[in-house]
Amino acid sequence: MIKNNCPLHYTLNLIGTKWKPLILFHLLDGPLRSGVLQKKISGVSNKMFTQTVRELEQDGLIARKVFPVVPPKVEYSLTNKGKSLEDILRSMDQWGAAFYED
């Protein structure tokens, strides 16, 4: 395996997919139930949502809490590592707002 010591490469490997930044951004304001979070991400399939939150959890950016109730309740929140991306995510949002064209 080739080791890459570039910090930007590391960051992009963690958050550089289509859905990861969106999920992280929506969790900036606090924990969300799985269904609520998924509804905020228009266009994501159930399979991709599940795969993406699993990867984010595995990378230590989000935490998953399962409540012992019926029907099952799952809630996602940012970890401290995930919260450390706030400035990056908010800057991306502001950049998009400034340059978005219909």
C-alpha distances in whole Angstrom, upper triangle without the diagonal:
4,6,10,13,15,17,18,15,15,18,18,15,17,21,20,21,25,26,24,26,29,29,28,31,34,33,34,37,37,36,37,37,35,37,38,35,34,37,37,34,36,34,31,31,32,28,26,28,27,24,23,25,23,20,22,23,20,19,22,24,26,28,30,33,35,39,41,43,44,43,40,39,35,35,32,32,30,28,29,25,26,30,28,27,31,31,29,30,33,33,31,34,37,35,35,39,40,38,39,41,42
4,6,10,12,15,16,12,13,16,16,14,17,20,19,21,24,26,24,25,29,29,28,31,33,33,33,37,37,36,37,38,35,38,39,35,35,38,37,34,35,34,31,32,33,30,27,29,28,25,24,26,24,21,22,24,21,19,22,24,27,29,31,35,37,40,43,45,46,45,41,40,37,36,33,32,30,28,28,25,26,29,27,26,29,30,27,28,32,31,29,33,35,33,33,37,38,36,37,39,41
4,6,9,12,13,11,10,14,15,13,15,18,18,20,24,25,23,24,28,28,26,29,32,31,31,35,35,34,35,36,34,37,38,34,34,37,36,33,35,34,31,32,33,30,27,29,28,25,24,25,24,20,21,23,20,17,20,22,25,27,30,33,35,39,41,44,45,44,40,39,35,34,31,30,27,26,25,22,23,26,24,23,27,27,24,26,30,29,28,31,33,31,32,36,36,35,36,38,40
4,6,8,10,7,8,11,12,11,14,16,16,18,22,24,21,22,26,26,24,27,30,29,29,33,33,33,34,36,34,36,36,33,33,36,34,31,33,32,30,32,32,30,27,28,28,25,23,25,24,20,20,22,20,17,20,21,24,27,29,33,35,39,42,44,45,44,41,39,35,34,30,29,26,25,24,21,22,24,22,21,24,24,21,23,27,26,24,28,30,28,29,32,33,32,33,35,38
4,6,9,8,8,11,13,12,14,17,17,20,23,25,22,22,26,26,24,26,29,29,28,32,32,32,34,36,34,37,37,33,33,36,34,32,34,34,32,33,34,32,29,29,29,26,24,25,25,21,21,23,21,17,19,20,24,27,29,33,36,39,42,44,46,45,41,39,36,34,30,29,25,24,23,19,21,23,20,19,23,23,20,23,26,24,24,27,29,27,29,32,32,32,33,36,38
4,6,5,6,9,10,11,13,15,14,18,21,23,20,20,24,24,22,24,27,27,26,30,31,31,33,35,33,36,35,32,32,34,32,30,32,32,30,32,33,31,28,28,29,26,23,25,25,21,20,23,21,18,20,19,23,26,29,33,36,39,42,44,46,44,41,39,35,33,29,28,24,23,22,18,19,21,18,17,21,20,17,20,23,21,21,24,25,24,25,29,29,28,29,32,35
4,5,5,6,9,10,11,13,13,17,20,21,18,17,21,22,19,21,24,24,23,26,27,28,30,32,31,33,33,29,29,32,30,28,30,30,28,30,31,30,26,26,27,24,22,23,23,19,18,20,19,15,17,16,20,23,26,30,33,36,39,42,43,42,38,36,32,30,26,24,21,20,19,15,16,18,15,14,17,16,14,17,19,18,18,21,23,22,23,26,27,26,28,31,33
4,5,5,6,9,10,11,10,14,17,18,16,15,19,20,18,19,22,22,22,25,26,27,28,31,29,32,31,27,28,30,27,25,27,27,26,28,29,28,24,24,26,23,20,21,22,18,17,20,19,16,18,16,20,23,26,30,33,36,39,41,43,41,38,35,32,30,26,24,21,20,19,16,16,18,15,13,16,15,12,15,17,16,15,19,20,18,20,23,23,23,24,27,30
4,5,5,6,9,10,9,13,16,18,15,15,19,20,18,20,23,23,23,27,28,28,29,31,29,31,31,27,27,30,28,25,27,27,25,27,28,26,23,23,24,21,19,20,21,17,16,19,18,15,17,17,20,23,26,30,32,36,39,41,42,40,37,35,31,29,26,25,21,21,21,17,17,19,17,15,18,18,15,17,20,19,17,21,22,21,22,25,26,25,26,28,31
4,6,5,7,9,10,13,16,17,14,15,18,19,17,19,22,21,21,25,25,25,27,28,27,29,29,26,26,29,27,24,27,26,24,26,27,25,22,22,22,20,17,18,18,14,14,16,15,11,14,13,17,20,23,26,29,33,36,38,39,38,34,32,29,27,23,22,19,18,17,14,14,17,15,13,17,17,14,16,19,19,18,21,23,22,23,26,27,26,27,30,32
4,5,5,6,7,11,14,15,12,11,15,16,13,15,19,18,18,22,22,23,24,26,25,27,26,23,23,26,24,21,24,24,22,24,25,24,20,20,21,19,16,17,17,14,12,15,15,11,13,12,15,19,21,25,28,31,34,36,38,36,33,31,27,25,21,19,16,16,15,12,12,14,12,10,13,13,11,12,16,15,14,17,19,18,19,22,23,23,24,27,29
4,5,5,4,8,11,13,10,10,14,15,14,15,18,19,19,22,23,24,24,26,24,26,26,22,22,25,22,20,22,22,20,22,23,22,18,18,20,17,14,16,17,13,13,16,15,12,15,13,16,20,22,26,29,32,35,37,38,36,33,31,27,25,21,20,18,18,18,15,14,16,15,12,15,15,12,12,16,15,13,16,19,18,18,21,22,22,22,25,27
4,6,6,8,12,13,10,12,15,15,14,17,20,19,20,24,24,24,24,25,23,26,26,22,22,25,23,20,23,22,20,21,22,20,17,17,18,15,13,15,15,11,11,14,13,10,13,12,15,19,21,24,27,30,33,35,36,34,31,29,26,24,21,20,18,18,18,15,14,17,16,14,17,18,15,15,19,19,17,19,22,21,21,24,26,25,25,28,29
4,6,8,12,11,8,9,13,12,11,14,17,16,17,20,20,20,21,22,20,23,23,19,19,22,21,18,21,21,18,20,20,19,16,15,16,14,11,12,12,9,8,11,10,7,10,9,12,15,17,21,24,27,30,32,33,32,28,26,22,21,17,16,14,14,15,11,10,13,13,11,14,16,13,13,17,17,15,18,21,20,20,23,25,25,25,28,29
4,6,9,8,5,6,9,10,9,11,14,14,14,18,19,19,19,21,19,21,21,17,17,20,18,15,18,18,16,18,19,18,14,14,15,13,10,11,13,10,8,12,12,10,12,9,12,15,18,21,24,27,30,32,33,31,28,26,22,20,16,16,13,14,15,12,10,13,12,9,12,14,11,10,14,14,12,14,17,17,17,20,22,21,21,24,25
4,7,8,7,7,11,12,12,13,16,17,17,21,22,22,22,23,21,23,23,19,18,21,19,16,18,17,16,18,19,18,15,15,17,14,11,14,15,12,11,15,15,13,15,13,15,19,21,24,27,30,33,34,35,33,30,28,25,23,20,19,17,18,19,16,14,16,16,12,15,16,12,12,15,15,12,15,18,16,16,19,21,20,19,22,24
4,6,6,7,9,11,12,13,15,16,18,21,22,21,21,22,19,21,21,17,16,18,17,13,15,14,12,14,16,15,11,12,14,12,9,12,13,11,11,15,15,14,16,14,15,19,20,23,25,29,32,33,33,31,28,26,23,22,19,19,17,19,20,18,15,18,18,15,17,18,15,13,17,17,14,15,19,18,16,20,22,20,19,22,23
4,6,7,8,10,11,12,14,16,17,20,21,21,20,21,18,19,19,15,14,16,14,11,12,11,9,12,14,14,10,11,14,12,10,12,15,13,13,16,17,16,18,16,17,20,21,24,26,29,32,32,32,30,27,26,23,21,19,19,18,20,22,20,17,19,20,16,17,19,15,13,16,17,13,14,17,17,14,17,20,18,17,19,19
4,6,5,6,9,10,11,13,15,17,18,17,16,17,14,15,15,12,10,13,11,8,10,10,8,10,12,12,8,8,11,10,7,9,12,11,10,14,15,15,16,14,14,17,17,20,22,25,28,28,29,26,24,22,19,18,15,16,15,18,20,18,15,17,18,15,16,18,15,13,15,17,14,14,18,18,15,18,21,20,18,21,21
4,5,5,6,8,10,11,13,16,16,16,15,16,14,16,16,12,12,14,13,10,13,13,11,13,14,14,10,9,11,10,6,8,11,9,7,11,13,11,13,10,11,14,15,18,21,24,27,28,28,26,24,21,18,16,13,13,12,14,16,14,11,14,15,12,13,15,13,11,14,15,13,14,17,17,16,19,21,21,20,23,23
4,6,5,6,9,10,11,14,15,15,15,17,16,17,16,13,13,15,12,10,13,14,13,16,17,17,14,12,15,14,10,11,14,12,10,13,15,13,14,11,12,15,17,20,23,25,29,30,30,28,26,23,20,18,14,14,12,14,16,14,10,12,13,9,10,12,10,7,10,12,9,10,13,14,13,15,18,18,17,20,21
4,5,5,6,9,10,13,14,14,13,15,14,15,13,10,10,11,9,7,10,11,10,14,15,16,13,11,14,14,11,11,15,14,12,15,17,16,16,13,13,16,17,20,22,24,28,28,28,26,24,21,18,16,13,13,13,16,17,16,12,14,15,12,12,14,12,9,11,13,10,10,13,14,12,14,18,18,16,19,20
4,5,5,6,9,11,12,11,10,12,11,12,11,7,8,11,8,7,11,12,10,13,13,14,12,9,11,12,9,8,12,11,9,12,14,14,14,11,9,12,13,16,18,20,24,24,25,23,21,18,15,13,10,10,10,13,15,14,11,12,15,12,12,15,14,10,13,15,13,13,16,18,16,18,21,21,20,23,23
4,6,5,7,10,10,11,11,13,13,15,14,10,12,14,11,11,14,16,14,17,17,17,15,12,14,14,10,9,13,12,9,11,14,12,12,8,8,11,13,16,19,21,25,26,27,25,22,19,16,13,10,9,7,10,12,11,7,9,11,8,9,12,11,8,10,13,12,12,15,17,16,18,20,21,20,24,25
4,5,5,8,10,11,12,15,14,16,14,10,12,14,10,10,14,16,15,18,19,20,17,14,17,17,14,13,16,16,12,15,18,16,15,12,11,14,16,18,21,23,27,27,29,27,24,21,18,15,12,11,10,13,14,13,10,10,12,9,8,10,10,6,8,11,10,9,12,14,13,14,17,18,17,21,22
4,6,7,8,9,8,11,12,13,10,7,10,11,7,9,12,15,14,17,17,19,16,13,16,17,14,12,16,16,13,15,18,18,17,13,12,14,15,17,19,21,24,24,26,24,21,18,16,13,10,10,10,13,15,15,12,11,14,12,11,13,13,10,11,14,13,11,14,17,15,16,19,20,19,22,23
4,5,5,6,7,10,11,13,11,8,11,13,10,11,15,18,16,18,18,19,17,14,15,17,14,11,15,15,12,13,16,16,14,11,9,11,12,14,16,18,22,23,24,23,20,17,14,10,8,6,6,10,12,13,9,9,12,11,10,13,14,11,12,15,15,14,17,19,18,19,22,24,22,26,26
4,6,8,10,13,15,17,14,11,15,16,13,14,17,20,19,22,21,23,20,17,19,20,17,15,18,18,14,15,18,17,15,11,11,13,15,16,20,21,25,26,27,26,23,20,17,14,11,8,7,10,11,12,9,7,10,9,7,10,11,9,9,13,13,12,15,17,17,18,20,22,22,25,26
4,7,9,13,15,16,13,12,15,16,13,15,18,21,20,23,23,24,22,19,21,22,19,17,20,21,17,18,21,20,18,15,13,14,16,17,19,20,24,24,26,25,23,19,17,13,12,9,9,13,13,15,12,10,13,13,10,13,15,12,11,15,16,14,16,19,19,19,22,24,23,26,27
4,7,10,13,15,12,11,15,16,14,16,19,22,21,23,22,23,22,18,19,21,18,15,18,19,16,16,19,19,16,13,11,12,13,13,16,17,21,21,23,22,20,16,14,10,9,6,8,11,12,14,12,10,14,14,12,15,17,14,15,18,19,17,20,22,22,22,25,27,26,29,30
4,7,9,12,10,9,13,14,13,15,18,21,19,21,19,21,20,16,16,19,16,13,16,17,14,14,17,18,15,13,10,9,9,10,12,13,17,18,20,19,16,12,10,6,5,4,7,10,13,15,12,12,15,16,14,18,19,16,17,21,21,19,22,25,24,24,28,29,28,31,31
4,6,8,6,6,9,11,10,12,16,18,16,18,16,18,18,14,14,17,15,12,15,17,15,14,18,19,17,14,11,11,10,10,12,13,16,16,18,16,14,10,9,5,5,7,10,13,16,17,14,14,18,18,16,20,20,17,18,22,21,19,22,25,24,24,27,29,27,30,30
4,6,5,6,9,10,11,13,16,18,16,16,14,17,17,13,13,16,15,12,15,17,15,15,18,20,18,16,13,12,10,9,10,10,14,13,14,13,11,7,6,4,6,9,12,15,19,20,17,18,21,21,20,23,24,20,22,25,24,22,26,28,26,27,30,31,29,32,31
4,6,5,6,9,10,11,14,15,13,13,11,13,13,9,9,13,12,9,12,15,14,13,16,18,17,16,12,12,9,10,10,12,15,14,15,13,10,8,6,6,7,10,13,16,19,20,17,18,22,21,20,24,23,20,22,25,24,22,26,27,26,26,30,31,28,31,30
4,5,5,6,9,10,12,14,12,12,10,13,13,10,11,14,14,12,15,18,17,17,20,21,21,19,16,15,13,13,13,14,16,15,15,12,11,9,8,9,10,13,16,19,23,23,20,21,24,23,22,26,25,22,23,26,25,23,26,28,26,26,30,30,28,30,29
4,6,5,7,9,11,14,13,14,13,16,15,12,13,17,15,13,17,19,17,18,21,22,21,19,16,16,14,14,15,15,18,17,17,15,14,11,10,9,10,12,15,19,22,22,19,19,23,21,20,23,23,20,20,24,22,20,23,25,23,23,27,28,25,28,27
4,5,5,7,10,12,11,12,12,14,13,9,11,14,12,10,14,16,14,15,18,19,18,15,13,13,12,14,15,16,19,19,19,17,15,13,10,9,8,10,12,16,19,19,16,17,20,18,17,20,20,16,18,21,19,17,21,23,21,21,25,26,23,26,25
4,5,5,8,9,7,9,8,11,10,7,9,12,11,10,13,15,14,15,18,19,19,17,14,15,14,16,16,18,21,20,20,17,16,14,12,11,11,13,15,18,22,21,18,19,22,20,20,23,21,18,20,22,20,19,22,23,21,22,26,26,23,25,24
4,5,6,9,9,10,10,14,13,10,13,16,14,14,17,19,18,19,22,23,23,20,18,19,17,18,19,20,23,21,21,18,17,15,14,14,13,16,18,21,24,24,20,21,24,22,21,24,23,19,20,23,21,19,22,23,21,21,25,25,22,24,23
4,6,9,9,12,13,16,14,11,14,16,14,14,17,19,17,19,22,22,22,18,16,18,17,19,20,21,24,24,23,21,20,17,16,14,13,14,16,20,22,22,18,19,21,19,18,20,20,16,16,19,17,15,18,20,17,17,21,22,19,21,20
4,6,6,9,11,13,11,9,12,14,12,12,16,16,15,17,20,20,21,18,16,18,18,20,21,23,26,25,25,22,21,19,17,15,14,15,16,20,22,22,18,19,21,18,18,20,19,15,16,19,16,14,18,19,16,17,21,21,18,20,19
4,6,9,11,14,12,11,14,16,14,15,18,19,18,21,23,23,24,21,20,22,21,23,24,25,28,27,27,24,23,21,19,19,18,19,20,24,26,25,21,23,25,22,21,23,21,18,19,21,18,16,19,20,17,17,21,20,17,19,17
4,6,10,12,10,10,13,14,13,15,18,19,19,21,23,23,25,22,21,23,22,24,25,27,29,29,28,25,24,22,21,20,19,21,22,25,28,26,23,25,26,23,23,25,23,20,21,23,19,18,21,22,18,20,23,22,19,19,18
4,7,8,6,6,10,11,10,12,14,15,15,18,20,20,21,19,18,20,19,21,22,24,27,26,25,23,21,20,18,18,17,19,20,22,25,24,21,23,25,22,22,24,22,19,21,23,20,19,22,22,19,21,24,24,21,22,21
4,5,5,6,9,10,10,12,14,15,16,18,20,21,22,21,19,21,19,21,21,23,26,25,24,21,20,19,17,18,17,20,21,24,27,26,23,25,27,24,25,27,25,22,24,26,23,22,26,26,23,25,28,27,24,26,24
4,6,5,6,9,10,11,12,14,15,16,18,20,21,20,18,19,16,18,18,20,22,21,20,18,16,16,14,16,15,18,20,23,26,25,22,25,27,25,25,28,26,23,26,28,25,24,28,28,26,27,31,30,27,29,28
4,6,5,6,9,10,11,12,14,15,16,18,20,19,18,19,17,19,19,22,23,23,22,20,18,18,16,17,17,20,21,23,26,25,22,25,27,25,26,29,26,24,27,28,26,25,29,29,27,29,32,31,28,30,29
4,5,5,6,9,10,10,12,14,15,16,18,17,16,18,16,19,20,23,25,25,24,22,20,19,17,17,16,18,19,21,24,22,19,22,24,22,23,25,23,20,23,25,22,22,26,26,23,25,29,27,25,27,26
4,6,5,6,8,10,11,12,14,15,17,15,13,15,13,16,17,19,22,22,22,19,17,16,13,14,12,15,16,18,21,20,17,20,22,20,21,23,22,19,21,23,21,20,24,25,22,24,28,27,25,27,26
4,5,5,6,9,10,11,12,14,15,15,13,13,12,14,14,17,20,20,20,18,15,14,12,13,12,15,16,18,21,20,18,20,23,21,22,25,24,21,24,26,24,23,27,28,26,28,31,31,28,30,30
4,6,5,6,9,10,10,12,14,14,13,14,13,16,17,20,22,23,23,21,19,18,15,15,14,16,17,18,21,19,17,20,22,20,22,25,23,21,24,26,23,23,27,27,25,28,31,30,28,30,30
4,5,5,6,9,10,11,12,11,11,13,12,16,17,21,23,24,25,22,20,18,15,15,12,14,14,16,18,17,14,17,19,17,18,21,19,17,20,22,19,20,24,24,22,25,27,27,25,28,28
4,5,5,6,8,10,11,9,8,9,9,12,14,17,20,21,22,20,17,15,12,11,8,10,11,13,16,15,12,15,17,16,17,20,19,17,20,22,20,20,24,25,23,25,28,28,27,29,30
4,5,5,6,9,10,10,9,10,9,12,14,17,20,21,22,20,17,16,13,13,11,13,13,14,17,15,14,17,19,18,20,23,21,20,23,25,23,23,27,28,26,29,32,31,30,33,33
4,5,5,6,9,9,9,11,11,15,17,21,23,25,26,24,21,20,16,15,13,14,13,14,16,14,13,16,17,16,18,21,19,18,21,23,21,22,26,26,25,27,30,30,29,31,32
4,5,5,6,5,6,8,10,14,16,20,23,24,26,24,21,19,15,14,10,11,10,10,13,11,9,12,14,13,15,18,16,15,18,20,19,19,23,23,23,25,28,28,27,30,31
4,5,5,6,5,6,7,11,13,17,20,22,23,22,19,17,13,12,9,10,9,9,12,11,10,13,15,15,17,20,19,18,21,23,22,22,26,27,26,28,31,31,30,33,34
4,5,8,8,9,10,14,16,20,22,24,26,25,21,20,16,16,13,13,12,11,14,12,12,15,16,16,19,22,20,20,23,25,23,25,28,28,28,30,33,33,32,35,36
4,6,8,10,12,16,18,22,25,27,29,28,24,22,18,17,14,13,11,10,12,9,9,13,13,13,16,19,17,17,20,22,21,22,25,26,26,28,31,31,30,33,34
4,6,7,10,14,17,20,23,25,27,26,23,21,17,15,12,11,9,7,9,7,7,11,12,12,15,18,17,17,20,22,21,22,25,26,26,28,31,31,31,34,35
4,7,10,14,17,20,23,25,27,26,23,20,16,14,10,9,6,5,8,5,4,8,9,9,11,15,14,13,16,18,18,19,22,23,23,25,27,28,27,31,32
4,7,10,13,16,20,21,23,22,19,16,13,10,7,5,4,5,9,8,6,9,11,11,13,16,16,14,17,20,19,19,23,24,24,25,28,29,28,31,32
4,7,10,13,16,18,21,20,16,14,10,8,6,5,6,6,10,10,9,11,14,15,16,19,19,18,20,23,23,23,26,27,27,29,31,32,31,35,35
4,7,10,13,15,17,16,13,10,7,6,5,7,9,10,13,14,13,15,18,18,19,22,22,20,23,26,25,25,28,30,29,30,33,34,33,36,36
4,6,10,12,15,14,11,8,6,5,6,8,11,12,15,17,15,17,20,21,21,25,25,23,25,28,28,27,30,32,31,32,36,37,35,38,38
4,6,9,11,11,7,6,5,7,9,12,15,16,19,20,19,20,24,24,25,28,28,26,28,31,31,30,33,35,34,35,38,39,37,40,40
4,6,9,9,7,5,6,8,11,14,17,18,21,23,22,23,26,27,27,30,31,29,30,33,33,32,35,37,36,36,40,41,39,42,41
4,7,9,7,7,9,12,15,17,21,21,25,26,25,26,30,30,30,34,35,32,34,37,36,35,39,41,39,40,44,45,43,45,45
4,6,5,7,10,12,16,19,22,24,27,29,27,28,31,32,32,35,36,33,34,38,37,36,39,41,39,40,43,44,42,45,44
3,5,8,11,14,18,21,24,26,30,31,29,30,34,34,33,37,37,34,36,39,38,37,40,42,40,40,44,45,42,44,43
4,6,10,13,17,20,23,25,29,30,28,29,33,32,32,36,36,33,34,37,36,34,38,40,38,38,42,43,40,42,41
4,7,10,13,17,20,22,26,27,25,26,29,29,29,33,33,30,32,35,34,32,36,38,36,37,40,41,39,41,40
4,7,10,13,17,19,23,24,22,23,26,26,26,30,30,27,28,32,31,29,33,35,33,34,37,38,36,38,37
4,7,10,14,16,19,20,18,20,23,23,23,26,26,24,25,29,28,27,30,32,30,31,35,35,34,36,36
4,7,10,13,16,17,15,16,20,20,19,23,23,21,22,26,25,24,27,29,28,28,32,33,31,34,34
4,7,10,13,14,11,13,16,16,16,20,20,17,19,22,22,21,24,26,25,26,29,30,29,32,32
4,7,10,11,9,9,13,13,13,17,17,15,17,20,20,19,22,24,24,25,28,29,28,31,32
4,7,8,5,6,9,10,10,14,14,13,15,18,18,18,20,22,22,24,26,28,27,30,31
4,5,5,6,9,10,11,15,15,15,17,19,20,20,23,25,25,26,29,30,30,33,35
4,5,5,6,9,10,13,14,14,16,19,19,20,22,24,25,26,28,30,30,34,35
4,5,5,7,10,12,13,13,16,17,18,19,21,23,24,25,27,28,29,32,34
4,5,6,8,11,11,10,13,15,15,16,19,20,21,22,25,26,26,29,31
4,5,6,9,10,10,11,14,15,15,17,19,20,21,24,25,25,29,31
4,6,7,9,10,11,13,14,16,17,19,20,22,23,25,25,29,31
4,6,5,6,9,10,11,12,14,15,17,18,20,21,22,26,28
4,5,5,6,8,10,11,12,14,15,16,18,20,21,24,26
4,6,5,6,9,10,10,12,14,15,16,18,19,23,26
4,6,5,6,9,10,10,12,14,15,17,18,21,24
4,5,5,6,9,10,11,12,14,16,16,20,22
4,5,5,6,9,10,10,12,14,15,19,21
4,5,5,6,9,10,11,12,14,17,20
4,5,5,6,9,10,11,11,15,18
4,5,5,6,9,10,10,14,16
4,5,5,6,9,10,14,16
4,5,5,6,8,12,15
4,5,5,5,9,12
4,6,5,9,11
4,6,9,12
4,6,10
4,7
4
